[in-house]
Amino acid sequence: MSDPHAHMQSWSLPLLLLVVVAESIYLRGWISLRSAFPNLVASWRLAAFTAGLILVWIAVGSPLATLDHQSLTIHMTKHLVLMTVAAPLLLAGAPAFPFICGLPKLFIKSGRSLASVPWRWLERCLRNPVLCWLAGTTAVIGWHLPAAFQFGMRSQWVHLLEDATFLMAGLLFWWPIPQSSPNEPNSPRWWMALYLFLATLPCDILSAFLVFCNRLVYPIYLSRPRLLSLSPLQDQECAGALMWVWVTFAYLIPSVVITIQILSPAKAPSQSSVQSLQQGEVGRSVNGAEVL
């Protein structure tokens, strides 16, 4: 059986370097955009993106990440942080423009491929809410199947794949939310509340099963040191209750915000709508490889 501390150290430094590189590219592009369009990418977006990267490293590469081998509750917390906190923060940073503008010119020159038919087809697929919803649900249910879960606990590379899957599933799940603006008349925001509500159902079923099944679903924790003096079954019940409450609030809050936006009377074009138009102009320039 592999040592969790040993396998954490094997990818901690590469992950930290990846986080630093991503932050550097984003910051370079953000500074470039701010100098050309001061109101395009607000400072809070930089803070959100940076916070998302920090949370990813804490959840996957920091010494705290090894605790998920001792407690299912910690394991559950890590995945919830990746899917419902880190992923939306990264998307809130609006990373597309800063990344494209922050890349070296060698990469920018090949940016014309962004306007190609395959890329546009992929973009439409990624914006399909059904696909995004299924990605999040499949990741949650699939990795909590006993066979897959315990395989990930025994293999460092499968465990890393599991963490990456939860982050990517979180990015896909939250992708449609900021893509539809409340200022656009044809925006499909009216069904986003339903989208978020339906996402709670698989999580509620899984968490209820972990709480009320009255048997240990993942026997691998029997051979691991106990954390917080909880028995493996008590730890499992705590993890299920945590998921139940966490997911409910994580999806309920944005659902309420979207509902309020839908019910609010139409307003005159605001600064946010002006920024949206600016982003559209910059996006067209980027696809034409004009923003350097």
MARMIBA-295028 format. One record per residue (C-alpha): residue in one letter; x, y, z. Coordinates in steps of 0.05 Angstrom, whole numbers. Layout:
BEGIN
node rest = a east = X north = Y up = Z
...
//
This chain:
BEGIN
node rest = m east = 0 north = 0 up = 0
node rest = s east = 29 north = 67 up = -20
node rest = d east = 46 north = 121 up = 29
node rest = p east = 0 north = 182 up = 19
node rest = h east = 54 north = 230 up = 42
node rest = a east = 103 north = 201 up = -9
node rest = h east = 56 north = 205 up = -68
node rest = m east = 33 north = 275 up = -48
node rest = q east = 105 north = 299 up = -51
node rest = s east = 114 north = 268 up = -120
node rest = w east = 65 north = 317 up = -152
node rest = s east = 64 north = 374 up = -102
node rest = l east = 122 north = 412 up = -135
node rest = p east = 99 north = 402 up = -207
node rest = l east = 29 north = 425 up = -188
node rest = l east = 58 north = 486 up = -153
node rest = l east = 99 north = 503 up = -215
node rest = l east = 37 north = 495 up = -258
node rest = v east = -2 north = 542 up = -213
node rest = v east = 54 north = 594 up = -215
node rest = v east = 58 north = 590 up = -291
node rest = a east = -18 north = 597 up = -298
node rest = e east = -19 north = 656 up = -251
node rest = s east = 39 north = 689 up = -288
node rest = i east = 6 north = 682 up = -356
node rest = y east = -61 north = 707 up = -329
node rest = l east = -28 north = 767 up = -294
node rest = r east = 11 north = 786 up = -356
node rest = g east = -51 north = 785 up = -398
node rest = w east = -92 north = 821 up = -345
node rest = i east = -41 north = 877 up = -342
node rest = s east = -40 north = 882 up = -418
node rest = l east = -116 north = 886 up = -422
node rest = r east = -121 north = 936 up = -365
node rest = s east = -73 north = 982 up = -401
node rest = a east = -115 north = 980 up = -465
node rest = f east = -185 north = 973 up = -434
node rest = p east = -184 north = 996 up = -361
node rest = n east = -255 north = 974 up = -347
node rest = l east = -254 north = 907 up = -384
node rest = v east = -227 north = 859 up = -332
node rest = a east = -239 north = 885 up = -261
node rest = s east = -190 north = 875 up = -204
node rest = w east = -238 north = 828 up = -168
node rest = r east = -232 north = 780 up = -226
node rest = l east = -157 north = 776 up = -216
node rest = a east = -169 north = 763 up = -142
node rest = a east = -220 north = 709 up = -157
node rest = f east = -175 north = 673 up = -207
node rest = t east = -116 north = 676 up = -159
node rest = a east = -159 north = 650 up = -101
node rest = g east = -183 north = 592 up = -145
node rest = l east = -112 north = 572 up = -162
node rest = i east = -92 north = 574 up = -89
node rest = l east = -151 north = 531 up = -69
node rest = v east = -133 north = 480 up = -123
node rest = w east = -62 north = 474 up = -96
node rest = i east = -86 north = 470 up = -24
node rest = a east = -136 north = 415 up = -41
node rest = v east = -90 north = 373 up = -85
node rest = g east = -17 north = 390 up = -72
node rest = s east = -10 north = 417 up = -1
node rest = p east = 5 north = 375 up = 61
node rest = l east = -69 north = 380 up = 79
node rest = a east = -86 north = 339 up = 18
node rest = t east = -57 north = 276 up = 50
node rest = l east = -111 north = 277 up = 104
node rest = d east = -162 north = 251 up = 55
node rest = h east = -129 north = 182 up = 63
node rest = q east = -148 north = 183 up = 137
node rest = s east = -218 north = 212 up = 134
node rest = l east = -275 north = 208 up = 84
node rest = t east = -299 north = 275 up = 110
node rest = i east = -234 north = 308 up = 90
node rest = h east = -237 north = 271 up = 24
node rest = m east = -307 north = 297 up = 12
node rest = t east = -287 north = 368 up = 32
node rest = k east = -231 north = 368 up = -18
node rest = h east = -276 north = 348 up = -76
node rest = l east = -329 north = 398 up = -56
node rest = v east = -277 north = 453 up = -53
node rest = l east = -253 north = 435 up = -123
node rest = m east = -322 north = 431 up = -154
node rest = t east = -362 north = 485 up = -119
node rest = v east = -310 north = 536 up = -97
node rest = a east = -246 north = 533 up = -138
node rest = a east = -280 north = 520 up = -205
node rest = p east = -329 north = 578 up = -201
node rest = l east = -273 north = 624 up = -176
node rest = l east = -230 north = 606 up = -236
node rest = l east = -288 north = 620 up = -283
node rest = a east = -304 north = 685 up = -247
node rest = g east = -235 north = 707 up = -267
node rest = a east = -258 north = 707 up = -340
node rest = p east = -192 north = 673 up = -358
node rest = a east = -201 north = 668 up = -434
node rest = f east = -179 north = 739 up = -452
node rest = p east = -123 north = 747 up = -401
node rest = f east = -94 north = 679 up = -421
node rest = i east = -95 north = 693 up = -495
node rest = c east = -65 north = 762 up = -485
node rest = g east = -15 north = 735 up = -435
node rest = l east = 13 north = 680 up = -479
node rest = p east = 77 north = 693 up = -519
node rest = k east = 68 north = 717 up = -591
node rest = l east = 88 north = 648 up = -616
node rest = f east = 23 north = 620 up = -589
node rest = i east = -18 north = 681 up = -609
node rest = k east = 1 north = 673 up = -682
node rest = s east = -34 north = 606 up = -684
node rest = g east = -97 north = 637 up = -653
node rest = r east = -133 north = 638 up = -720
node rest = s east = -150 north = 566 up = -708
node rest = l east = -199 north = 590 up = -654
node rest = a east = -246 north = 611 up = -710
node rest = s east = -243 north = 544 up = -745
node rest = v east = -304 north = 499 up = -752
node rest = p east = -279 north = 444 up = -705
node rest = w east = -264 north = 495 up = -650
node rest = r east = -332 north = 527 up = -657
node rest = w east = -365 north = 458 up = -655
node rest = l east = -327 north = 442 up = -591
node rest = e east = -347 north = 509 up = -562
node rest = r east = -420 north = 495 up = -575
node rest = c east = -414 north = 427 up = -543
node rest = l east = -381 north = 457 up = -481
node rest = r east = -437 north = 507 up = -475
node rest = n east = -490 north = 454 up = -478
node rest = p east = -522 north = 454 up = -409
node rest = v east = -542 north = 381 up = -413
node rest = l east = -471 north = 360 up = -427
node rest = c east = -444 north = 404 up = -371
node rest = w east = -496 north = 378 up = -322
node rest = l east = -480 north = 306 up = -340
node rest = a east = -405 north = 319 up = -332
node rest = g east = -414 north = 343 up = -260
node rest = t east = -463 north = 288 up = -242
node rest = t east = -422 north = 232 up = -274
node rest = a east = -359 north = 254 up = -237
node rest = v east = -394 north = 256 up = -169
node rest = i east = -430 north = 189 up = -177
node rest = g east = -376 north = 153 up = -215
node rest = w east = -318 north = 167 up = -168
node rest = h east = -360 north = 150 up = -107
node rest = l east = -374 north = 79 up = -131
node rest = p east = -337 north = 34 up = -82
node rest = a east = -293 north = 1 up = -135
node rest = a east = -271 north = 67 up = -167
node rest = f east = -262 north = 102 up = -99
node rest = q east = -219 north = 49 up = -68
node rest = f east = -178 north = 41 up = -132
node rest = g east = -162 north = 115 up = -128
node rest = m east = -142 north = 108 up = -55
node rest = r east = -92 north = 53 up = -73
node rest = s east = -61 north = 86 up = -135
node rest = q east = -29 north = 154 up = -133
node rest = w east = -40 north = 166 up = -208
node rest = v east = -113 north = 146 up = -206
node rest = h east = -121 north = 190 up = -145
node rest = l east = -91 north = 249 up = -183
node rest = l east = -137 north = 233 up = -242
node rest = e east = -195 north = 234 up = -194
node rest = d east = -177 north = 303 up = -168
node rest = a east = -167 north = 329 up = -238
node rest = t east = -234 north = 300 up = -259
node rest = f east = -271 north = 336 up = -203
node rest = l east = -239 north = 402 up = -221
node rest = m east = -254 north = 394 up = -296
node rest = a east = -325 north = 371 up = -281
node rest = g east = -334 north = 432 up = -236
node rest = l east = -310 north = 478 up = -291
node rest = l east = -357 north = 446 up = -341
node rest = f east = -415 north = 447 up = -293
node rest = w east = -409 north = 521 up = -277
node rest = w east = -391 north = 541 up = -348
node rest = p east = -462 north = 557 up = -372
node rest = i east = -477 north = 601 up = -312
node rest = p east = -433 north = 662 up = -328
node rest = q east = -439 north = 651 up = -403
node rest = s east = -511 north = 675 up = -404
node rest = s east = -517 north = 748 up = -386
node rest = p east = -580 north = 776 up = -354
node rest = n east = -574 north = 838 up = -399
node rest = e east = -586 north = 797 up = -462
node rest = p east = -659 north = 789 up = -481
node rest = n east = -649 north = 720 up = -511
node rest = s east = -609 north = 695 up = -452
node rest = p east = -633 north = 627 up = -425
node rest = r east = -625 north = 649 up = -353
node rest = w east = -696 north = 628 up = -336
node rest = w east = -678 north = 554 up = -333
node rest = m east = -612 north = 563 up = -295
node rest = a east = -648 north = 558 up = -229
node rest = l east = -677 north = 491 up = -251
node rest = y east = -608 north = 470 up = -276
node rest = l east = -578 north = 482 up = -207
node rest = f east = -637 north = 450 up = -171
node rest = l east = -632 north = 386 up = -212
node rest = a east = -558 north = 383 up = -196
node rest = t east = -573 north = 376 up = -122
node rest = l east = -614 north = 312 up = -132
node rest = p east = -558 north = 262 up = -148
node rest = c east = -516 north = 292 up = -92
node rest = d east = -575 north = 287 up = -43
node rest = i east = -585 north = 214 up = -61
node rest = l east = -511 north = 198 up = -52
node rest = s east = -505 north = 236 up = 13
node rest = a east = -569 north = 205 up = 41
node rest = f east = -543 north = 136 up = 24
node rest = l east = -477 north = 150 up = 60
node rest = v east = -514 north = 175 up = 121
node rest = f east = -569 north = 123 up = 128
node rest = c east = -542 north = 59 up = 97
node rest = n east = -515 north = 38 up = 166
node rest = r east = -456 north = 1 up = 136
node rest = l east = -386 north = 20 up = 115
node rest = v east = -385 north = 34 up = 40
node rest = y east = -309 north = 42 up = 34
node rest = p east = -275 north = -13 up = 77
node rest = i east = -207 north = 15 up = 59
node rest = y east = -214 north = 65 up = 116
node rest = l east = -214 north = 8 up = 166
node rest = s east = -139 north = 1 up = 154
node rest = r east = -124 north = 76 up = 159
node rest = p east = -108 north = 117 up = 222
node rest = r east = -169 north = 150 up = 251
node rest = l east = -177 north = 225 up = 250
node rest = l east = -215 north = 265 up = 303
node rest = s east = -231 north = 201 up = 342
node rest = l east = -287 north = 182 up = 294
node rest = s east = -300 north = 110 up = 275
node rest = p east = -300 north = 97 up = 200
node rest = l east = -376 north = 92 up = 200
node rest = q east = -384 north = 157 up = 238
node rest = d east = -335 north = 190 up = 191
node rest = q east = -376 north = 165 up = 132
node rest = e east = -441 north = 193 up = 162
node rest = c east = -406 north = 259 up = 175
node rest = a east = -382 north = 262 up = 103
node rest = g east = -452 north = 248 up = 76
node rest = a east = -483 north = 302 up = 120
node rest = l east = -429 north = 351 up = 99
node rest = m east = -443 north = 338 up = 26
node rest = w east = -517 north = 345 up = 36
node rest = v east = -513 north = 413 up = 69
node rest = w east = -455 north = 440 up = 28
node rest = v east = -484 north = 424 up = -40
node rest = t east = -552 north = 450 up = -21
node rest = f east = -524 north = 518 up = -3
node rest = a east = -473 north = 519 up = -60
node rest = y east = -528 north = 511 up = -112
node rest = l east = -584 north = 546 up = -75
node rest = i east = -549 north = 614 up = -67
node rest = p east = -534 north = 624 up = -142
node rest = s east = -603 north = 597 up = -158
node rest = v east = -635 north = 650 up = -114
node rest = v east = -592 north = 705 up = -145
node rest = i east = -612 north = 683 up = -216
node rest = t east = -685 north = 682 up = -196
node rest = i east = -680 north = 752 up = -168
node rest = q east = -648 north = 776 up = -233
node rest = i east = -704 north = 744 up = -274
node rest = l east = -759 north = 776 up = -232
node rest = s east = -725 north = 844 up = -229
node rest = p east = -753 north = 897 up = -277
node rest = a east = -712 north = 913 up = -338
node rest = k east = -660 north = 967 up = -327
node rest = a east = -624 north = 1015 up = -373
node rest = p east = -557 north = 993 up = -400
node rest = s east = -507 north = 994 up = -343
node rest = q east = -433 north = 994 up = -337
node rest = s east = -434 north = 917 up = -336
node rest = s east = -470 north = 915 up = -403
node rest = v east = -419 north = 963 up = -432
node rest = q east = -363 north = 918 up = -407
node rest = s east = -399 north = 858 up = -439
node rest = l east = -399 north = 895 up = -506
node rest = q east = -325 north = 911 up = -496
node rest = q east = -311 north = 838 up = -482
node rest = g east = -346 north = 819 up = -547
node rest = e east = -303 north = 868 up = -586
node rest = v east = -240 north = 842 up = -553
node rest = g east = -263 north = 770 up = -566
node rest = r east = -270 north = 784 up = -641
node rest = s east = -202 north = 817 up = -641
node rest = v east = -171 north = 758 up = -605
node rest = n east = -201 north = 708 up = -654
node rest = g east = -171 north = 750 up = -710
node rest = a east = -103 north = 750 up = -674
node rest = e east = -105 north = 826 up = -670
node rest = v east = -96 north = 833 up = -594
node rest = l east = -22 north = 825 up = -577
//
